[in-house]
Amino acid sequence: MIESLRPEELLDAAKKSESHEPLTDPRIKEFLKMVSRIGATAPGSDEKKSYLLAQLKSAMVYHGCPFIFFTINPGERHSPIALLYAGEEIDVETFNPLSYTSSHRLKTMLSNPLAVVEYFHSLVRTIVNTCFKGGMFGELLHHYGTIEYQGRFTPHIHMAVNDSYLRIY
């Protein structure tokens, strides 16, 4: 257990850190380790991002630089399949977008966030399986992606892909 830290000691440590001075108090060091361990599991935290970056760097050392970088940002508000995931009774083959106003589609998506996530996961899995694992660019050597959430709380993914077809020896 860490001995009690006074607010002044934390403020002093913050000032030292800002001026890139070494932290010498072992209690502060232990406190920062504990915060880092907690943050490493929190999505979106600096520690988690640092961990993911280390994973990507390791993959690049092992597999080489990725040849394809892309972002998948599905338009779930405009997709009949996303509405189907959200429980709307629609015929995907004869879907008429004019039958559903933009505000209705938005309300449907916002009222069922799990449907948005399921639609997103299905779309990403389909693209990876058909385009990359399916051999469109040769044999899939490695792929790595990170999911982020936009301002409207919908997911998008940034991916790096290594395929044998694009690899130059």
Secondary structure, DSSP 8 states (H G I E B T S, - for coil): ------HHHHHHHHHHHHTT-----HHHHHHHHHHHHHHTTSTT-HHHHHHHHHHHHHHHHHH-S-SEEEEE---GGG-HHHHHHTT----GGG--GGGS-HHHHHHHHHH-HHHHHHHHHHHHHHHIIIIITTTTTSSEEEEEEEEEE-TTS-EEEEEEEEETTT---
